[in-house]
Amino acid sequence: MINARHFPLLSFALLLLSLRLSLATSPPQQDPETPVARFQKYLRFNTAHPNPNYTAPVSFLTSLATSLGLKTQTLEFIPNKPTLLITWQGSNPSLHSLLFNSHLDSVPAEPSKWTHPPFSATLTPEGKIFARGAQDDKCIAIQYLEAIRNLKARNFVPTRTLHISFVPDEEIGGIDGSDKFVKSKEFKDLDVGFVLDEGQASVNDEFRVFYADRSPWNLIIKAKGVPGHGSRMYDNGAMENLMDSIEVINRFRDSQFDIVKAGKASNSEVISVNPVFLKAGIPSPTGFVMNMQPSEAEAGFDLRLPPTADPDLVKKRIAEEWAPAVRNMTYEIIEKGPLRDYMGRPLMTATDDSNPWWSVFKQAIAAAGGKLAKPEILSSTTDARFMRQLGIPAFGFSPMTNTPILLHDHNEFLKDTIFLKGIEVYEHIIHALSSFEEANSI
């Protein structure tokens, strides 16, 4: 029998038990002053297209930089599309500076397809931080600043000036972001000698490094033909012409893919072409009119060209084989960025002794206890191509090993231990590159 006077003790015991169960099942909470907590805060800003919030994250990053005694400047080449520039002044401003780049924006996410809300930055008991942008590429933004924090705590002073740029619109081509930035007087005044931009995760224990990107082309092909009854057979109908083109394009795609499957080249070293939309037919309230042949049809393709591709030959193939005018076809190519630098050379940064930055970078990775995989061409595209167009050497690098590649995927995450290791790696990189004095002629 329980006496009434036992109820307060019983209630207190139940409260303790409930608290213990809650702590055992809840994700670990981070001290707001830790690097991981600052990473989570940055991830919670919804910078996804089509309406990225740039104001709040720029304010947050500016506050972080100011607290570290760094100079900040906000540039706006296009209204409401800010570029944040952070500067750590070096002891010898006559040397070319370094630029570490990161983009503010991210691709959209479908919340219903995620285990955790994509902008919650949920930290699980296993140490996984779920968020859109966790890998692409908000991790490096915070890692840059945290590495500087640690170096400053050890009273390190860089010889070369280090700039960090946070740019808008990378995910939609960078035309209003990095493209405008690198063409500006403000960029020219930075006197940049070397750039480090984003890379991709590695599924093994080797860090990946990228010396070039593929350049994206958006190809839209339109076909016209005689409309008529769905039962009749026509020559040069709109749908027939478009289907013929798709068949030719698919054969080219297969030929490129065969090279990859045969091991003669990697995916990033060939021209990829993928259909992304198809518009045709005559709409009706219940779908499409099925007994009419449409007079117009249209398809869109995503092309990615490696720097070794000849853009003129690709354009010739499109005009003569994929969308010939003799079949009542027209086309539009939207080139999102350059394939050649200002001297007409392919946009590639050397990864041999001809590039002294390469040796310093390799040594920094080794000093951090890491290993580098064979340098690659990135299969997608980054802002680094705009810097390479000016002849500035640039590498793509994100220090994520033993991590599934989840950029643009559902349930994008990064483990806290990988994130923290990346800070240490950048400490070595910044220390090595900013102390290097022998590459000022590049």
C-alpha positions as CSV (number, residue, x, y, z in Angstrom):
1,M,0.0,0.0,0.0
2,I,1.4,3.4,-1.0
3,N,0.9,6.2,1.5
4,A,0.0,9.7,0.2
5,R,3.2,11.1,1.6
6,H,5.1,8.9,-0.9
7,F,3.6,10.6,-3.9
8,P,6.2,13.5,-4.1
9,L,9.1,11.0,-4.0
10,L,7.4,8.8,-6.6
11,S,6.8,11.8,-8.9
12,F,10.4,12.9,-8.6
13,A,11.7,9.4,-9.4
14,L,9.4,9.2,-12.4
15,L,10.7,12.6,-13.6
16,L,14.3,11.5,-13.3
17,L,13.6,8.3,-15.2
18,S,11.8,10.3,-18.0
19,L,14.7,12.7,-18.2
20,R,17.2,9.8,-18.5
21,L,15.2,8.1,-21.3
22,S,14.9,11.4,-23.1
23,L,18.7,12.0,-23.0
24,A,19.3,8.5,-24.2
25,T,17.1,8.8,-27.2
26,S,17.6,12.5,-28.2
27,P,20.3,13.6,-30.6
28,P,23.3,15.0,-28.9
29,Q,23.1,18.8,-28.3
30,Q,26.0,21.0,-29.3
31,D,27.5,23.8,-27.3
32,P,26.6,26.9,-29.3
33,E,30.3,27.9,-29.2
34,T,31.6,24.8,-31.0
35,P,32.6,24.5,-34.7
36,V,29.9,21.9,-35.2
37,A,27.2,24.2,-33.7
38,R,28.3,27.0,-36.0
39,F,28.2,24.7,-38.9
40,Q,24.6,23.7,-38.0
41,K,23.6,27.3,-37.7
42,Y,24.8,28.1,-41.1
43,L,23.1,25.0,-42.6
44,R,19.8,26.2,-41.2
45,F,19.6,29.2,-43.5
46,N,17.5,28.2,-46.5
47,T,19.5,29.3,-49.5
48,A,17.8,26.9,-51.9
49,H,16.7,28.1,-55.3
50,P,14.5,29.5,-56.7
51,N,14.3,31.9,-53.8
52,P,17.6,31.7,-51.8
53,N,17.9,33.7,-48.6
54,Y,21.3,35.4,-49.0
55,T,20.9,38.3,-46.4
56,A,20.8,36.2,-43.3
57,P,23.8,33.9,-44.0
58,V,25.9,36.8,-45.2
59,S,25.2,38.6,-41.9
60,F,26.1,35.4,-40.0
61,L,29.3,34.9,-41.8
62,T,30.2,38.6,-41.5
63,S,29.7,38.3,-37.7
64,L,31.9,35.2,-37.5
65,A,34.7,36.9,-39.5
66,T,34.5,40.1,-37.5
67,S,34.8,38.2,-34.3
68,L,38.1,36.8,-35.7
69,G,39.4,40.2,-36.5
70,L,39.1,39.7,-40.2
71,K,38.2,42.4,-42.7
72,T,34.9,42.0,-44.5
73,Q,33.4,43.6,-47.6
74,T,30.0,43.0,-49.2
75,L,29.9,43.4,-53.0
76,E,26.6,43.5,-55.0
77,F,27.1,43.4,-58.7
78,I,23.4,42.3,-59.2
79,P,20.7,43.6,-56.8
80,N,20.0,41.2,-53.9
81,K,22.8,38.9,-54.9
82,P,25.7,39.7,-52.5
83,T,29.2,38.5,-52.7
84,L,30.9,38.5,-49.3
85,L,34.7,39.0,-49.3
86,I,36.7,38.2,-46.1
87,T,40.4,39.1,-45.9
88,W,43.2,37.9,-43.6
89,Q,46.0,40.3,-44.3
90,G,49.4,38.8,-44.9
91,S,52.7,40.2,-43.8
92,N,54.0,40.7,-47.4
93,P,51.2,42.3,-49.5
94,S,53.6,42.4,-52.5
95,L,53.0,38.7,-53.0
96,H,50.1,37.4,-55.0
97,S,47.2,36.6,-52.7
98,L,45.2,33.4,-52.2
99,L,41.5,33.0,-52.7
100,F,39.4,30.3,-51.1
101,N,35.9,30.2,-52.6
102,S,32.5,28.9,-51.5
103,H,29.0,29.4,-52.7
104,L,26.1,30.6,-50.6
105,D,23.3,28.9,-52.5
106,S,22.0,25.3,-52.7
107,V,19.7,23.3,-54.8
108,P,16.1,22.6,-53.8
109,A,15.2,19.7,-51.5
110,E,12.0,17.6,-51.3
111,P,11.3,17.5,-47.6
112,S,9.0,14.4,-47.9
113,K,11.9,12.4,-49.3
114,W,14.2,13.2,-46.3
115,T,14.6,11.4,-43.0
116,H,15.1,14.7,-41.3
117,P,13.9,18.2,-42.5
118,P,16.5,19.4,-45.0
119,F,17.1,22.7,-43.3
120,S,17.1,21.4,-39.7
121,A,20.7,20.4,-39.6
122,T,19.8,17.5,-37.4
123,L,22.7,15.9,-35.6
124,T,22.0,12.2,-35.0
125,P,23.5,10.0,-32.2
126,E,25.8,8.6,-34.9
127,G,27.2,12.0,-35.6
128,K,25.5,12.5,-39.0
129,I,24.5,16.1,-39.7
130,F,21.6,16.1,-42.2
131,A,21.0,19.2,-44.2
132,R,20.9,20.5,-47.8
133,G,24.3,21.9,-48.4
134,A,26.1,19.8,-45.8
135,Q,28.4,18.5,-48.5
136,D,27.7,21.1,-51.3
137,D,29.3,23.2,-50.0
138,K,28.5,24.9,-46.7
139,C,31.0,22.6,-45.0
140,I,34.0,24.3,-46.5
141,A,32.7,27.8,-45.8
142,I,32.8,27.1,-42.0
143,Q,35.9,25.0,-42.2
144,Y,37.8,27.9,-43.8
145,L,36.9,30.2,-40.9
146,E,37.4,27.6,-38.2
147,A,40.9,26.8,-39.5
148,I,41.7,30.5,-39.4
149,R,40.4,30.7,-35.8
150,N,42.8,27.9,-34.8
151,L,45.8,29.3,-36.6
152,K,45.2,32.7,-35.0
153,A,45.0,31.1,-31.6
154,R,48.5,29.8,-32.2
155,N,49.6,33.3,-33.3
156,F,50.3,32.3,-36.9
157,V,50.6,35.2,-39.3
158,P,50.3,34.4,-43.0
159,T,52.9,35.8,-45.4
160,R,50.5,36.0,-48.3
161,T,47.1,37.6,-47.9
162,L,44.2,35.1,-47.8
163,H,40.8,36.1,-49.2
164,I,37.6,34.0,-48.7
165,S,34.8,34.7,-51.1
166,F,31.2,33.6,-50.5
167,V,29.3,33.9,-53.8
168,P,25.7,33.6,-55.0
169,D,24.1,31.6,-57.7
170,E,26.7,28.9,-58.3
171,E,24.0,26.2,-58.6
172,I,22.4,28.0,-61.5
173,G,25.5,28.7,-63.4
174,G,27.3,31.5,-61.5
175,I,26.6,34.1,-64.2
176,D,25.3,36.6,-61.6
177,G,27.9,35.4,-59.0
178,S,31.5,34.4,-59.7
179,D,31.3,35.5,-63.3
180,K,30.5,39.0,-62.4
181,F,33.0,38.9,-59.4
182,V,36.0,37.8,-61.4
183,K,35.3,40.5,-64.1
184,S,35.2,43.3,-61.5
185,K,37.8,45.9,-60.5
186,E,37.5,44.6,-56.9
187,F,38.7,41.1,-58.0
188,K,41.5,42.5,-60.1
189,D,42.7,44.6,-57.0
190,L,43.0,41.3,-55.0
191,D,46.0,40.2,-57.2
192,V,45.0,36.5,-56.8
193,G,47.8,34.0,-57.6
194,F,46.0,30.8,-56.6
195,V,42.5,29.6,-56.0
196,L,41.0,26.8,-54.0
197,D,37.3,26.0,-54.6
198,E,34.9,23.1,-53.8
199,G,35.4,19.5,-54.7
200,Q,33.5,16.3,-53.9
201,A,33.4,13.7,-51.2
202,S,35.5,10.5,-51.4
203,V,34.1,7.1,-50.6
204,N,37.5,5.8,-49.5
205,D,40.3,7.2,-47.4
206,E,41.9,9.2,-50.2
207,F,41.1,12.9,-50.7
208,R,40.0,13.8,-54.1
209,V,41.4,16.9,-56.0
210,F,40.1,18.3,-59.2
211,Y,42.2,20.3,-61.8
212,A,39.4,21.0,-64.2
213,D,35.6,21.1,-64.6
214,R,33.3,20.1,-67.4
215,S,31.4,23.1,-68.8
216,P,27.6,22.9,-69.1
217,W,25.7,23.6,-72.2
218,N,21.9,23.7,-72.2
219,L,20.7,22.5,-75.6
220,I,17.1,23.1,-76.7
221,I,15.9,21.5,-80.0
222,K,12.7,22.4,-81.6
223,A,10.9,20.6,-84.5
224,K,8.1,21.7,-86.7
225,G,5.8,19.7,-89.0
226,V,2.4,19.5,-90.6
227,P,-0.4,18.9,-88.1
228,G,-3.1,16.4,-89.0
229,H,-5.2,13.5,-88.0
230,G,-3.6,11.0,-85.7
231,S,-4.4,8.1,-88.1
232,R,-2.4,9.5,-91.0
233,M,1.2,8.8,-91.9
234,Y,3.3,11.9,-92.6
235,D,6.9,12.5,-93.6
236,N,8.7,15.1,-91.5
237,G,6.1,15.4,-88.8
238,A,7.2,17.4,-85.8
239,M,7.3,14.4,-83.4
240,E,8.9,12.2,-86.0
241,N,11.7,14.6,-86.6
242,L,12.3,15.1,-82.9
243,M,12.3,11.4,-82.3
244,D,14.8,10.9,-85.1
245,S,17.0,13.5,-83.4
246,I,16.7,11.9,-80.0
247,E,17.7,8.6,-81.6
248,V,20.9,10.1,-83.2
249,I,21.7,11.8,-79.9
250,N,21.3,8.6,-78.0
251,R,23.7,6.8,-80.3
252,F,26.3,9.5,-79.6
253,R,25.6,9.2,-75.9
254,D,26.1,5.4,-76.0
255,S,29.4,5.8,-77.9
256,Q,30.7,8.1,-75.1
257,F,29.4,5.8,-72.4
258,D,31.0,2.8,-74.1
259,I,34.4,4.5,-73.7
260,V,33.8,4.9,-70.0
261,K,32.6,1.3,-69.6
262,A,35.6,0.0,-71.4
263,G,37.8,1.8,-68.9
264,K,39.4,4.1,-71.5
265,A,38.3,7.2,-69.8
266,S,36.4,8.4,-66.7
267,N,32.9,9.8,-66.8
268,S,34.3,13.3,-66.4
269,E,36.6,12.9,-69.5
270,V,33.9,12.4,-72.1
271,I,31.0,14.5,-73.4
272,S,27.8,13.6,-71.6
273,V,24.4,14.4,-73.0
274,N,21.2,13.7,-71.1
275,P,17.6,14.5,-72.0
276,V,16.0,16.6,-69.3
277,F,12.6,17.6,-70.7
278,L,10.2,16.9,-73.6
279,K,7.3,19.2,-74.7
280,A,4.8,18.1,-77.3
281,G,1.2,17.3,-77.9
282,I,-2.0,19.3,-77.8
283,P,-3.3,19.7,-74.2
284,S,-6.9,18.9,-73.3
285,P,-8.8,19.1,-70.0
286,T,-8.2,15.4,-69.4
287,G,-4.6,15.2,-70.7
288,F,-3.7,15.4,-74.4
289,V,-5.7,15.1,-77.6
290,M,-4.8,11.7,-78.9
291,N,-6.2,11.9,-82.4
292,M,-4.1,14.9,-83.5
293,Q,-0.5,15.1,-84.6
294,P,1.1,18.3,-83.1
295,S,2.8,20.8,-85.4
296,E,5.6,21.5,-82.8
297,A,7.7,19.5,-80.5
298,E,10.6,20.4,-78.2
299,A,13.3,18.7,-76.1
300,G,16.0,19.8,-73.8
301,F,19.4,18.3,-73.1
302,D,22.1,18.8,-70.5
303,L,25.5,18.6,-72.1
304,R,28.8,18.6,-70.2
305,L,32.0,19.2,-72.1
306,P,35.4,18.4,-70.7
307,P,38.1,21.0,-71.3
308,T,39.7,18.7,-73.9
309,A,36.5,18.8,-76.1
310,D,36.5,21.0,-79.2
311,P,33.4,23.2,-78.9
312,D,33.3,24.0,-82.6
313,L,33.1,20.4,-83.5
314,V,30.3,19.8,-81.0
315,K,28.4,22.7,-82.5
316,K,28.9,21.4,-86.0
317,R,27.6,18.0,-84.9
318,I,24.5,19.6,-83.5
319,A,23.8,21.7,-86.6
320,E,24.4,18.8,-89.1
321,E,23.2,15.7,-87.3
322,W,21.2,16.5,-84.2
323,A,19.0,19.4,-85.4
324,P,19.4,19.8,-89.2
325,A,17.5,22.6,-90.8
326,V,16.5,20.3,-93.7
327,R,14.2,18.5,-91.2
328,N,12.5,21.7,-90.1
329,M,14.5,21.9,-86.9
330,T,16.0,24.7,-85.0
331,Y,18.2,24.7,-81.8
332,E,19.5,27.0,-79.1
333,I,22.7,26.5,-77.2
334,I,23.1,28.2,-73.8
335,E,26.8,28.0,-72.8
336,K,27.1,28.4,-69.0
337,G,30.7,29.5,-68.7
338,P,33.9,29.2,-70.6
339,L,35.8,26.2,-72.1
340,R,39.0,28.1,-72.9
341,D,41.1,30.7,-71.0
342,Y,42.0,34.2,-72.2
343,M,44.8,32.7,-74.3
344,G,42.6,30.0,-75.9
345,R,44.0,27.2,-73.8
346,P,41.8,24.5,-72.2
347,L,40.7,25.3,-68.7
348,M,43.0,23.0,-66.8
349,T,45.4,23.6,-63.9
350,A,48.7,21.6,-64.1
351,T,49.3,18.9,-61.5
352,D,53.0,18.4,-62.1
353,D,56.3,20.2,-61.3
354,S,55.4,23.0,-63.8
355,N,53.0,24.2,-61.1
356,P,54.8,25.0,-57.8
357,W,51.4,25.3,-56.1
358,W,50.8,21.6,-56.7
359,S,53.8,20.5,-54.7
360,V,53.0,22.8,-51.8
361,F,49.4,21.5,-51.8
362,K,50.5,17.9,-51.8
363,Q,52.9,18.5,-49.0
364,A,50.1,20.1,-46.9
365,I,47.8,17.1,-47.3
366,A,50.7,14.8,-46.3
367,A,51.4,16.9,-43.2
368,A,47.7,16.6,-42.2
369,G,48.1,12.8,-42.4
370,G,46.1,12.5,-45.6
371,K,46.5,10.8,-49.0
372,L,45.6,12.3,-52.4
373,A,43.9,10.2,-55.1
374,K,44.9,10.7,-58.7
375,P,43.9,14.2,-59.8
376,E,40.6,14.3,-61.7
377,I,38.4,16.4,-64.0
378,L,35.2,17.2,-62.1
379,S,32.2,15.6,-63.8
380,S,30.0,18.6,-62.9
381,T,30.8,22.3,-62.8
382,T,32.1,24.8,-60.2
383,D,33.0,28.5,-60.0
384,A,36.7,27.6,-60.4
385,R,36.3,27.8,-64.2
386,F,35.8,31.5,-64.1
387,M,39.2,31.9,-62.3
388,R,40.9,29.5,-64.6
389,Q,39.6,31.6,-67.5
390,L,41.9,34.3,-66.3
391,G,44.9,31.9,-66.2
392,I,44.8,31.6,-62.4
393,P,45.7,28.1,-61.2
394,A,42.8,26.6,-59.3
395,F,42.0,23.3,-57.6
396,G,38.7,21.9,-56.5
397,F,38.9,20.3,-53.0
398,S,36.6,19.4,-50.2
399,P,38.2,17.4,-47.3
400,M,35.6,14.6,-47.0
401,T,36.9,11.0,-46.9
402,N,34.9,7.8,-46.3
403,T,31.8,9.6,-47.1
404,P,29.0,8.7,-49.6
405,I,28.6,11.3,-52.4
406,L,25.3,12.9,-51.7
407,L,25.4,16.4,-53.3
408,H,22.0,17.2,-54.8
409,D,20.6,13.9,-53.3
410,H,18.0,13.2,-50.7
411,N,19.3,12.9,-47.1
412,E,22.5,14.8,-47.8
413,F,24.7,14.6,-44.7
414,L,28.2,14.9,-43.3
415,K,29.6,13.3,-40.2
416,D,30.8,15.6,-37.4
417,T,34.1,13.8,-37.2
418,I,34.7,14.2,-41.0
419,F,33.8,17.9,-40.7
420,L,36.2,18.5,-37.8
421,K,39.0,16.6,-39.5
422,G,38.5,18.9,-42.5
423,I,39.2,21.9,-40.3
424,E,42.5,20.4,-39.4
425,V,43.3,19.7,-43.1
426,Y,42.6,23.4,-44.0
427,E,44.9,24.5,-41.2
428,H,47.8,22.7,-42.9
429,I,46.7,24.0,-46.3
430,I,46.4,27.6,-45.3
431,H,49.7,27.4,-43.3
432,A,51.6,26.0,-46.3
433,L,50.1,28.0,-49.1
434,S,50.2,31.3,-47.3
435,S,53.8,30.8,-46.2
436,F,55.0,29.9,-49.7
437,E,57.0,32.7,-51.3
438,E,58.4,31.2,-54.5
439,A,55.5,31.3,-56.9
440,N,55.1,35.0,-57.4
441,S,55.9,34.9,-61.1
442,I,52.8,32.8,-61.9
